[in-house]
Amino acid sequence: MERLSYATLKRQGFDGYLLEQAPERVLQFGEGNFLRAFVDYFIDRMNEEAGFDAKVCVVQPIPYDGRARFAEQECLYTLFLRGQENGEKVNKKRVISAINRCINAYLDYDVLMDCAKNPDLRFIVSNTTEAGIVYDPSCEFTDKPANSFPGKLTQFLYHRFELGLPGFIILSCELIDHNGEELNRCVHAYIKQWGLSDTFAAWVDAENVFCSTLVDRIVPGYPRSEAATICEELGYEDQLIDTGEVFGAWVIQGPQSIKEEFPFEKAGLPILVVDDVTPYKQRKVRILNGAHTSFVLGAYLAGQNIVRDCMKDPVIQGFMNKTLYEEVIPTLDLPKEDLLDFAAAVAERFANPYIDHQLLSISLNSTSKWRARCMPSLLEYARRNDGALAPCLTFSFAAYMDFYRSGKERTEKALVGKRGEDTFEISDDAWVLDFYYEHKDDTNAEIANAVIANEAMWGEELKNLPGFTEAVIKALDRIDEVGIYEAMREVQG
């Protein structure tokens, strides 16, 4: 079978969009599945629908050499966006031709620095994992390259500065809060450590826009179990096949002038440029992530295993809907229509027929997840409703406790819980597991009081929330009496 290439597609009579030649306008640190299913897809769409006329130079930011996979198929790859839209199964295929070449920062250091000479280069995009934006003082300016990503970026910006060329719009996609601001802080730390000039520091601030961004798309990536069948259907070999969900959203914190250079509106893409990304981060955490955390533990104990099947169960989906529409959305301050649209999209994402999202994988570290994703909604609901408790969020806390207290055995890395005749692992920080193991024989009242009073888990806010402890004890008693599934039904009223 032929390898994917421009020539292969032409021989096959391919009638989709391809862009063979264009200026390199984007330097992208990271070659992984996410950026290729998200940023590079958006660029490809802007090329076709908005005349962006841009190619991407991909930089591998780690020593591993994966350049051959890209070179062997001229940086082309097939992307499948799969999921559910308006209740219908969707599987969209697109050959992405946005990438021009792939270089390695360690093996092609001089080539990377030569990119600074390109007057057409305007955007720098990165996704170097959550650990990528870190200040590592062991990095030196003379390293080729500096080991940390901010160190590499500082070296690159300095070369650009020395050439007297304009700076960049820098779009950080790492999954940390205020990613652009943190990247800027790290760059300035290197400027200071390396004794680079005040003039350069001023140029960094005046000529470059460090954008914090929020990215949202689930990307399963290379479909290993399906790859051979897919290639057979495509009629060519593609070692870079990528898959992602249909839903996508990119919120960029920066000046509105970005729209003049990044023509996403003309291409009809789900990208926003805003003054503050915080409310959108809050929307994602409390609605998308909060929905997961609020129902998955109870749903698992009720016998479910994957998210998609939960969306087919009227009791579990009803619990999720009541939680979102009556308890979470009323605590958020973005326009209501925006919040309702996002919540509706969440339900379709959870029903994605192509993703088997295991409830137990979502259950990892549920203590910190509940605190970050659900507790703010619970507290804000009480503040906005004269101290009233949100019934479903309160029940979800009881379900969280019921899940953890089922762990009657302790292994080195987990508690071992029991669901019917089956055992399962409860994974969290060691001190959390130790705490629950110590309380494994408590009554409902004893464990509820102990958990809610644990300031290391929740601070002081839960124990000071009037009526919360009593409501959780009542929910635990009801779970014991009628089972968690029926108790989940009852809390919906």
C-alpha positions as a Python dict, from the first residue, in 0.01 Angstrom:
ca = {
    (1, 'M'): (0, 0, 0),
    (2, 'E'): (130, 346, -89),
    (3, 'R'): (225, 591, 186),
    (4, 'L'): (14, 907, 213),
    (5, 'S'): (163, 1190, 6),
    (6, 'Y'): (49, 1467, -226),
    (7, 'A'): (128, 1244, -523),
    (8, 'T'): (-66, 952, -376),
    (9, 'L'): (-373, 1168, -325),
    (10, 'K'): (-352, 1306, -678),
    (11, 'R'): (-326, 956, -822),
    (12, 'Q'): (-637, 861, -628),
    (13, 'G'): (-827, 1158, -766),
    (14, 'F'): (-856, 1323, -423),
    (15, 'D'): (-1099, 1614, -445),
    (16, 'G'): (-1063, 1761, -96),
    (17, 'Y'): (-867, 2069, 10),
    (18, 'L'): (-486, 2063, -3),
    (19, 'L'): (-232, 2343, 37),
    (20, 'E'): (109, 2239, -93),
    (21, 'Q'): (297, 2571, -74),
    (22, 'A'): (255, 2867, 162),
    (23, 'P'): (471, 3081, 391),
    (24, 'E'): (553, 2943, 735),
    (25, 'R'): (352, 3176, 956),
    (26, 'V'): (328, 2947, 1260),
    (27, 'L'): (600, 2792, 1476),
    (28, 'Q'): (451, 2512, 1684),
    (29, 'F'): (627, 2358, 1984),
    (30, 'G'): (474, 2013, 2008),
    (31, 'E'): (387, 1755, 1743),
    (32, 'G'): (141, 1548, 1943),
    (33, 'N'): (-208, 1430, 1870),
    (34, 'F'): (-381, 1717, 2048),
    (35, 'L'): (-222, 2002, 1855),
    (36, 'R'): (-271, 1820, 1526),
    (37, 'A'): (-643, 1758, 1597),
    (38, 'F'): (-698, 2107, 1733),
    (39, 'V'): (-468, 2393, 1630),
    (40, 'D'): (-349, 2246, 1300),
    (41, 'Y'): (-706, 2153, 1209),
    (42, 'F'): (-818, 2511, 1274),
    (43, 'I'): (-529, 2646, 1064),
    (44, 'D'): (-617, 2409, 783),
    (45, 'R'): (-976, 2532, 794),
    (46, 'M'): (-864, 2897, 794),
    (47, 'N'): (-641, 2827, 495),
    (48, 'E'): (-932, 2686, 299),
    (49, 'E'): (-1214, 2913, 411),
    (50, 'A'): (-1047, 3241, 504),
    (51, 'G'): (-736, 3265, 284),
    (52, 'F'): (-497, 3245, 580),
    (53, 'D'): (-233, 3097, 348),
    (54, 'A'): (-18, 2965, 631),
    (55, 'K'): (204, 2667, 690),
    (56, 'V'): (318, 2537, 1028),
    (57, 'C'): (675, 2449, 1122),
    (58, 'V'): (645, 2187, 1395),
    (59, 'V'): (920, 2172, 1657),
    (60, 'Q'): (968, 1862, 1867),
    (61, 'P'): (1060, 2008, 2208),
    (62, 'I'): (1206, 1682, 2347),
    (63, 'P'): (1512, 1477, 2243),
    (64, 'Y'): (1304, 1190, 2098),
    (65, 'D'): (1340, 1197, 1720),
    (66, 'G'): (1008, 1150, 1545),
    (67, 'R'): (1082, 1354, 1233),
    (68, 'A'): (1083, 1056, 996),
    (69, 'R'): (714, 983, 1049),
    (70, 'F'): (633, 1331, 923),
    (71, 'A'): (889, 1346, 641),
    (72, 'E'): (786, 1008, 497),
    (73, 'Q'): (436, 1137, 424),
    (74, 'E'): (518, 1504, 355),
    (75, 'C'): (360, 1603, 689),
    (76, 'L'): (13, 1508, 565),
    (77, 'Y'): (-220, 1313, 792),
    (78, 'T'): (-583, 1210, 808),
    (79, 'L'): (-795, 1346, 1091),
    (80, 'F'): (-1125, 1193, 1200),
    (81, 'L'): (-1356, 1404, 1417),
    (82, 'R'): (-1610, 1165, 1562),
    (83, 'G'): (-1900, 1196, 1799),
    (84, 'Q'): (-2261, 1297, 1818),
    (85, 'E'): (-2431, 1614, 1694),
    (86, 'N'): (-2803, 1685, 1730),
    (87, 'G'): (-2851, 1325, 1836),
    (88, 'E'): (-2688, 1189, 1521),
    (89, 'K'): (-2367, 988, 1493),
    (90, 'V'): (-2095, 1190, 1316),
    (91, 'N'): (-1764, 1081, 1162),
    (92, 'K'): (-1592, 1361, 969),
    (93, 'K'): (-1273, 1289, 774),
    (94, 'R'): (-1023, 1551, 659),
    (95, 'V'): (-669, 1533, 523),
    (96, 'I'): (-470, 1805, 700),
    (97, 'S'): (-207, 1982, 490),
    (98, 'A'): (-124, 2269, 727),
    (99, 'I'): (215, 2137, 841),
    (100, 'N'): (518, 2214, 625),
    (101, 'R'): (797, 2034, 812),
    (102, 'C'): (895, 1886, 1144),
    (103, 'I'): (1225, 1971, 1313),
    (104, 'N'): (1377, 1862, 1641),
    (105, 'A'): (1503, 2128, 1882),
    (106, 'Y'): (1793, 1904, 1992),
    (107, 'L'): (1899, 1770, 1653),
    (108, 'D'): (1814, 2080, 1447),
    (109, 'Y'): (1903, 2362, 1687),
    (110, 'D'): (2055, 2586, 1420),
    (111, 'V'): (1762, 2516, 1189),
    (112, 'L'): (1525, 2622, 1467),
    (113, 'M'): (1715, 2945, 1525),
    (114, 'D'): (1714, 3013, 1151),
    (115, 'C'): (1335, 3022, 1168),
    (116, 'A'): (1374, 3352, 1352),
    (117, 'K'): (1492, 3505, 1023),
    (118, 'N'): (1156, 3440, 857),
    (119, 'P'): (970, 3774, 828),
    (120, 'D'): (641, 3591, 763),
    (121, 'L'): (655, 3409, 1098),
    (122, 'R'): (394, 3565, 1325),
    (123, 'F'): (248, 3301, 1560),
    (124, 'I'): (407, 3071, 1816),
    (125, 'V'): (187, 2790, 1950),
    (126, 'S'): (278, 2544, 2223),
    (127, 'N'): (148, 2240, 2403),
    (128, 'T'): (440, 2098, 2597),
    (129, 'T'): (222, 1925, 2865),
    (130, 'E'): (141, 2065, 3207),
    (131, 'A'): (507, 2023, 3307),
    (132, 'G'): (632, 2214, 3003),
    (133, 'I'): (598, 2569, 3129),
    (134, 'V'): (853, 2558, 3409),
    (135, 'Y'): (1155, 2766, 3500),
    (136, 'D'): (1458, 2539, 3525),
    (137, 'P'): (1758, 2736, 3658),
    (138, 'S'): (1999, 2470, 3533),
    (139, 'C'): (1940, 2592, 3176),
    (140, 'E'): (2214, 2811, 3024),
    (141, 'F'): (2189, 3056, 2736),
    (142, 'T'): (2471, 2870, 2559),
    (143, 'D'): (2285, 2536, 2571),
    (144, 'K'): (2185, 2408, 2228),
    (145, 'P'): (1903, 2407, 2319),
    (146, 'A'): (1804, 2502, 2672),
    (147, 'N'): (1628, 2202, 2818),
    (148, 'S'): (1307, 2374, 2930),
    (149, 'F'): (1052, 2501, 2680),
    (150, 'P'): (1057, 2859, 2821),
    (151, 'G'): (1436, 2848, 2790),
    (152, 'K'): (1413, 2746, 2424),
    (153, 'L'): (1160, 3020, 2362),
    (154, 'T'): (1382, 3281, 2526),
    (155, 'Q'): (1672, 3176, 2302),
    (156, 'F'): (1448, 3199, 1996),
    (157, 'L'): (1307, 3539, 2092),
    (158, 'Y'): (1659, 3671, 2146),
    (159, 'H'): (1762, 3566, 1796),
    (160, 'R'): (1454, 3741, 1659),
    (161, 'F'): (1534, 4054, 1861),
    (162, 'E'): (1892, 4065, 1731),
    (163, 'L'): (1761, 4058, 1375),
    (164, 'G'): (1546, 4364, 1437),
    (165, 'L'): (1228, 4184, 1330),
    (166, 'P'): (881, 4211, 1490),
    (167, 'G'): (773, 3981, 1769),
    (168, 'F'): (495, 3724, 1787),
    (169, 'I'): (148, 3639, 1905),
    (170, 'I'): (223, 3352, 2143),
    (171, 'L'): (-62, 3108, 2210),
    (172, 'S'): (0, 2872, 2503),
    (173, 'C'): (-222, 2562, 2503),
    (174, 'E'): (-80, 2384, 2807),
    (175, 'L'): (-340, 2274, 3062),
    (176, 'I'): (-242, 2507, 3344),
    (177, 'D'): (-414, 2821, 3467),
    (178, 'H'): (-286, 3147, 3318),
    (179, 'N'): (-53, 2954, 3087),
    (180, 'G'): (52, 3256, 2880),
    (181, 'E'): (123, 3469, 3185),
    (182, 'E'): (329, 3190, 3341),
    (183, 'L'): (526, 3145, 3019),
    (184, 'N'): (599, 3519, 3013),
    (185, 'R'): (715, 3504, 3375),
    (186, 'C'): (953, 3217, 3295),
    (187, 'V'): (1097, 3401, 2993),
    (188, 'H'): (1173, 3705, 3209),
    (189, 'A'): (1332, 3481, 3470),
    (190, 'Y'): (1576, 3357, 3203),
    (191, 'I'): (1642, 3709, 3080),
    (192, 'K'): (1746, 3799, 3435),
    (193, 'Q'): (1942, 3476, 3498),
    (194, 'W'): (2131, 3499, 3169),
    (195, 'G'): (2208, 3870, 3203),
    (196, 'L'): (2034, 3961, 2878),
    (197, 'S'): (1983, 4332, 2815),
    (198, 'D'): (1704, 4554, 2946),
    (199, 'T'): (1644, 4652, 2585),
    (200, 'F'): (1567, 4290, 2501),
    (201, 'A'): (1337, 4259, 2805),
    (202, 'A'): (1149, 4569, 2689),
    (203, 'W'): (1123, 4426, 2335),
    (204, 'V'): (976, 4103, 2474),
    (205, 'D'): (699, 4301, 2645),
    (206, 'A'): (638, 4555, 2369),
    (207, 'E'): (662, 4335, 2060),
    (208, 'N'): (510, 4009, 2180),
    (209, 'V'): (163, 3916, 2303),
    (210, 'F'): (163, 3625, 2548),
    (211, 'C'): (-191, 3488, 2535),
    (212, 'S'): (-334, 3265, 2803),
    (213, 'T'): (-575, 3027, 2635),
    (214, 'L'): (-831, 2764, 2727),
    (215, 'V'): (-849, 2462, 2497),
    (216, 'D'): (-1128, 2205, 2493),
    (217, 'R'): (-1138, 1895, 2277),
    (218, 'I'): (-1101, 1530, 2374),
    (219, 'V'): (-839, 1373, 2146),
    (220, 'P'): (-804, 993, 2174),
    (221, 'G'): (-529, 1016, 1910),
    (222, 'Y'): (-395, 734, 1698),
    (223, 'P'): (-664, 462, 1666),
    (224, 'R'): (-429, 169, 1714),
    (225, 'S'): (-693, -105, 1709),
    (226, 'E'): (-859, 38, 1397),
    (227, 'A'): (-559, 171, 1207),
    (228, 'A'): (-513, -121, 966),
    (229, 'T'): (-882, -124, 873),
    (230, 'I'): (-889, 254, 832),
    (231, 'C'): (-584, 253, 604),
    (232, 'E'): (-742, -22, 395),
    (233, 'E'): (-1052, 194, 351),
    (234, 'L'): (-844, 505, 276),
    (235, 'G'): (-633, 324, 19),
    (236, 'Y'): (-305, 452, 162),
    (237, 'E'): (-82, 398, 462),
    (238, 'D'): (-97, 677, 719),
    (239, 'Q'): (119, 649, 1031),
    (240, 'L'): (-10, 981, 1165),
    (241, 'I'): (-385, 916, 1168),
    (242, 'D'): (-544, 1124, 1441),
    (243, 'T'): (-887, 1115, 1602),
    (244, 'G'): (-1072, 1368, 1812),
    (245, 'E'): (-1423, 1446, 1923),
    (246, 'V'): (-1639, 1674, 1708),
    (247, 'F'): (-1671, 1937, 1980),
    (248, 'G'): (-1393, 2193, 2002),
    (249, 'A'): (-1352, 2532, 2168),
    (250, 'W'): (-1055, 2766, 2196),
    (251, 'V'): (-1075, 3076, 2415),
    (252, 'I'): (-786, 3319, 2373),
    (253, 'Q'): (-717, 3597, 2623),
    (254, 'G'): (-576, 3889, 2430),
    (255, 'P'): (-647, 4203, 2228),
    (256, 'Q'): (-928, 4196, 1974),
    (257, 'S'): (-672, 4292, 1709),
    (258, 'I'): (-575, 3921, 1699),
    (259, 'K'): (-886, 3867, 1485),
    (260, 'E'): (-733, 4082, 1210),
    (261, 'E'): (-443, 3839, 1170),
    (262, 'F'): (-603, 3510, 1276),
    (263, 'P'): (-918, 3488, 1058),
    (264, 'F'): (-1113, 3230, 1256),
    (265, 'E'): (-1443, 3419, 1239),
    (266, 'K'): (-1444, 3411, 861),
    (267, 'A'): (-1390, 3034, 877),
    (268, 'G'): (-1673, 2992, 1130),
    (269, 'L'): (-1449, 2830, 1390),
    (270, 'P'): (-1533, 2794, 1763),
    (271, 'I'): (-1265, 3039, 1874),
    (272, 'L'): (-1318, 3342, 2098),
    (273, 'V'): (-1085, 3631, 2180),
    (274, 'V'): (-1171, 3771, 2522),
    (275, 'D'): (-1030, 4009, 2782),
    (276, 'D'): (-1032, 3744, 3053),
    (277, 'V'): (-1033, 3368, 3005),
    (278, 'T'): (-1128, 3304, 3370),
    (279, 'P'): (-1510, 3284, 3331),
    (280, 'Y'): (-1467, 3034, 3045),
    (281, 'K'): (-1228, 2825, 3251),
    (282, 'Q'): (-1488, 2833, 3529),
    (283, 'R'): (-1758, 2727, 3281),
    (284, 'K'): (-1553, 2427, 3166),
    (285, 'V'): (-1448, 2318, 3514),
    (286, 'R'): (-1790, 2350, 3675),
    (287, 'I'): (-2009, 2226, 3389),
    (288, 'L'): (-1799, 1973, 3195),
    (289, 'N'): (-1562, 1848, 3464),
    (290, 'G'): (-1813, 1911, 3744),
    (291, 'A'): (-2074, 1699, 3568),
    (292, 'H'): (-1830, 1408, 3545),
    (293, 'T'): (-1727, 1431, 3908),
    (294, 'S'): (-2083, 1478, 4037),
    (295, 'F'): (-2229, 1161, 3888),
    (296, 'V'): (-1958, 908, 3797),
    (297, 'L'): (-1894, 764, 4144),
    (298, 'G'): (-2260, 707, 4215),
    (299, 'A'): (-2314, 575, 3862),
    (300, 'Y'): (-2030, 326, 3904),
    (301, 'L'): (-2168, 198, 4231),
    (302, 'A'): (-2507, 169, 4058),
    (303, 'G'): (-2355, -72, 3804),
    (304, 'Q'): (-2242, 145, 3512),
    (305, 'N'): (-1890, 134, 3364),
    (306, 'I'): (-1865, 394, 3085),
    (307, 'V'): (-1994, 746, 3046),
    (308, 'R'): (-2185, 682, 2724),
    (309, 'D'): (-2405, 420, 2888),
    (310, 'C'): (-2484, 660, 3173),
    (311, 'M'): (-2639, 894, 2916),
    (312, 'K'): (-2882, 618, 2819),
    (313, 'D'): (-3000, 575, 3177),
    (314, 'P'): (-3288, 811, 3260),
    (315, 'V'): (-3208, 824, 3632),
    (316, 'I'): (-2837, 902, 3591),
    (317, 'Q'): (-2887, 1144, 3303),
    (318, 'G'): (-3173, 1306, 3494),
    (319, 'F'): (-2945, 1350, 3795),
    (320, 'M'): (-2678, 1510, 3576),
    (321, 'N'): (-2928, 1743, 3409),
    (322, 'K'): (-3079, 1858, 3739),
    (323, 'T'): (-2729, 1918, 3877),
    (324, 'L'): (-2623, 2126, 3578),
    (325, 'Y'): (-2937, 2319, 3493),
    (326, 'E'): (-3073, 2385, 3843),
    (327, 'E'): (-2763, 2395, 4062),
    (328, 'V'): (-2450, 2476, 3859),
    (329, 'I'): (-2557, 2708, 3576),
    (330, 'P'): (-2741, 2948, 3812),
    (331, 'T'): (-2410, 3006, 3996),
    (332, 'L'): (-2220, 3120, 3684),
    (333, 'D'): (-2210, 3470, 3538),
    (334, 'L'): (-2160, 3421, 3164),
    (335, 'P'): (-2468, 3485, 2946),
    (336, 'K'): (-2730, 3218, 3016),
    (337, 'E'): (-2762, 3120, 2650),
    (338, 'D'): (-2389, 3054, 2634),
    (339, 'L'): (-2406, 2835, 2944),
    (340, 'L'): (-2710, 2643, 2819),
    (341, 'D'): (-2544, 2578, 2482),
    (342, 'F'): (-2230, 2454, 2654),
    (343, 'A'): (-2429, 2223, 2882),
    (344, 'A'): (-2620, 2081, 2586),
    (345, 'A'): (-2289, 2014, 2410),
    (346, 'V'): (-2161, 1837, 2722),
    (347, 'A'): (-2450, 1590, 2710),
    (348, 'E'): (-2372, 1508, 2345),
    (349, 'R'): (-2003, 1475, 2423),
    (350, 'F'): (-2076, 1230, 2702),
    (351, 'A'): (-2290, 1026, 2459),
    (352, 'N'): (-2007, 1003, 2204),
    (353, 'P'): (-2039, 656, 2046),
    (354, 'Y'): (-1667, 649, 1959),
    (355, 'I'): (-1520, 702, 2306),
    (356, 'D'): (-1540, 441, 2583),
    (357, 'H'): (-1471, 675, 2873),
    (358, 'Q'): (-1431, 451, 3178),
    (359, 'L'): (-1592, 574, 3499),
    (360, 'L'): (-1307, 430, 3704),
    (361, 'S'): (-1052, 633, 3507),
    (362, 'I'): (-1250, 949, 3583),
    (363, 'S'): (-1264, 846, 3951),
    (364, 'L'): (-887, 891, 3999),
    (365, 'N'): (-811, 1151, 4268),
    (366, 'S'): (-1178, 1232, 4320),
    (367, 'T'): (-1111, 1412, 4649),
    (368, 'S'): (-921, 1699, 4489),
    (369, 'K'): (-1151, 1686, 4186),
    (370, 'W'): (-1464, 1727, 4397),
    (371, 'R'): (-1307, 2020, 4579),
    (372, 'A'): (-1206, 2195, 4255),
    (373, 'R'): (-1503, 2108, 4037),
    (374, 'C'): (-1810, 2070, 4258),
    (375, 'M'): (-1748, 2246, 4588),
    (376, 'P'): (-1741, 2598, 4435),
    (377, 'S'): (-2086, 2540, 4282),
    (378, 'L'): (-2223, 2403, 4611),
    (379, 'L'): (-2096, 2705, 4807),
    (380, 'E'): (-2206, 2960, 4547),
    (381, 'Y'): (-2552, 2801, 4530),
    (382, 'A'): (-2587, 2847, 4906),
    (383, 'R'): (-2467, 3209, 4884),
    (384, 'R'): (-2720, 3291, 4614),
    (385, 'N'): (-3010, 3103, 4778),
    (386, 'D'): (-3010, 3226, 5138),
    (387, 'G'): (-2804, 2932, 5261),
    (388, 'A'): (-3008, 2660, 5091),
    (389, 'L'): (-2821, 2343, 4999),
    (390, 'A'): (-2805, 2220, 4639),
    (391, 'P'): (-2971, 1875, 4667),
    (392, 'C'): (-2786, 1695, 4385),
    (393, 'L'): (-2444, 1838, 4468),
    (394, 'T'): (-2497, 1743, 4832),
    (395, 'F'): (-2595, 1392, 4725),
    (396, 'S'): (-2291, 1371, 4496),
    (397, 'F'): (-2072, 1435, 4801),
    (398, 'A'): (-2245, 1149, 4982),
    (399, 'A'): (-2193, 928, 4674),
    (400, 'Y'): (-1823, 1026, 4675),
    (401, 'M'): (-1799, 917, 5039),
    (402, 'D'): (-1992, 596, 4970),
    (403, 'F'): (-1746, 512, 4691),
    (404, 'Y'): (-1440, 570, 4913),
    (405, 'R'): (-1580, 401, 5224),
    (406, 'S'): (-1634, 84, 5021),
    (407, 'G'): (-1257, 38, 5032),
    (408, 'K'): (-1212, -217, 5309),
    (409, 'E'): (-864, -336, 5201),
    (410, 'R'): (-547, -129, 5156),
    (411, 'T'): (-278, -212, 4900),
    (412, 'E'): (39, -16, 4839),
    (413, 'K'): (-126, 212, 4582),
    (414, 'A'): (-501, 191, 4635),
    (415, 'L'): (-799, 94, 4842),
    (416, 'V'): (-985, -213, 4720),
    (417, 'G'): (-1359, -160, 4703),
    (418, 'K'): (-1634, -403, 4627),
    (419, 'R'): (-1931, -372, 4391),
    (420, 'G'): (-2144, -681, 4417),
    (421, 'E'): (-1908, -972, 4361),
    (422, 'D'): (-1650, -757, 4181),
    (423, 'T'): (-1358, -566, 4331),
    (424, 'F'): (-1220, -237, 4202),
    (425, 'E'): (-939, 1, 4291),
    (426, 'I'): (-991, 342, 4453),
    (427, 'S'): (-694, 561, 4363),
    (428, 'D'): (-601, 888, 4533),
    (429, 'D'): (-319, 1047, 4730),
    (430, 'A'): (-179, 810, 4991),
    (431, 'W'): (-287, 1029, 5284),
    (432, 'V'): (-646, 1034, 5155),
    (433, 'L'): (-653, 656, 5121),
    (434, 'D'): (-501, 616, 5469),
    (435, 'F'): (-770, 844, 5612),
    (436, 'Y'): (-1057, 645, 5463),
    (437, 'Y'): (-899, 316, 5562),
    (438, 'E'): (-873, 436, 5921),
    (439, 'H'): (-1245, 519, 5913),
    (440, 'K'): (-1361, 208, 5724),
    (441, 'D'): (-1569, 81, 6016),
    (442, 'D'): (-1730, 415, 6109),
    (443, 'T'): (-2102, 470, 6120),
    (444, 'N'): (-2251, 709, 5864),
    (445, 'A'): (-2256, 991, 6117),
    (446, 'E'): (-1899, 924, 6232),
    (447, 'I'): (-1746, 913, 5883),
    (448, 'A'): (-1946, 1213, 5759),
    (449, 'N'): (-1833, 1425, 6052),
    (450, 'A'): (-1472, 1310, 6012),
    (451, 'V'): (-1457, 1369, 5636),
    (452, 'I'): (-1632, 1707, 5635),
    (453, 'A'): (-1417, 1832, 5922),
    (454, 'N'): (-1094, 1735, 5740),
    (455, 'E'): (-946, 2073, 5652),
    (456, 'A'): (-668, 1918, 5444),
    (457, 'M'): (-939, 1793, 5209),
    (458, 'W'): (-1185, 2085, 5208),
    (459, 'G'): (-1055, 2376, 5411),
    (460, 'E'): (-1311, 2504, 5659),
    (461, 'E'): (-1593, 2584, 5418),
    (462, 'L'): (-1782, 2254, 5418),
    (463, 'K'): (-1786, 2209, 5795),
    (464, 'N'): (-1911, 2567, 5829),
    (465, 'L'): (-2190, 2524, 5572),
    (466, 'P'): (-2510, 2511, 5778),
    (467, 'G'): (-2694, 2183, 5755),
    (468, 'F'): (-2447, 2019, 5516),
    (469, 'T'): (-2319, 1748, 5751),
    (470, 'E'): (-2671, 1651, 5852),
    (471, 'A'): (-2783, 1635, 5487),
    (472, 'V'): (-2489, 1413, 5392),
    (473, 'I'): (-2561, 1175, 5682),
    (474, 'K'): (-2923, 1158, 5570),
    (475, 'A'): (-2814, 1080, 5212),
    (476, 'L'): (-2579, 806, 5331),
    (477, 'D'): (-2857, 654, 5541),
    (478, 'R'): (-3087, 659, 5240),
    (479, 'I'): (-2822, 495, 5020),
    (480, 'D'): (-2798, 216, 5277),
    (481, 'E'): (-3175, 178, 5294),
    (482, 'V'): (-3275, 176, 4926),
    (483, 'G'): (-2947, 152, 4731),
    (484, 'I'): (-2760, 428, 4553),
    (485, 'Y'): (-2957, 407, 4227),
    (486, 'E'): (-3294, 454, 4395),
    (487, 'A'): (-3152, 723, 4623),
    (488, 'M'): (-3024, 905, 4313),
    (489, 'R'): (-3374, 885, 4167),
    (490, 'E'): (-3533, 1020, 4486),
    (491, 'V'): (-3308, 1325, 4511),
    (492, 'Q'): (-3440, 1447, 4178),
    (493, 'G'): (-3783, 1496, 4336),
}
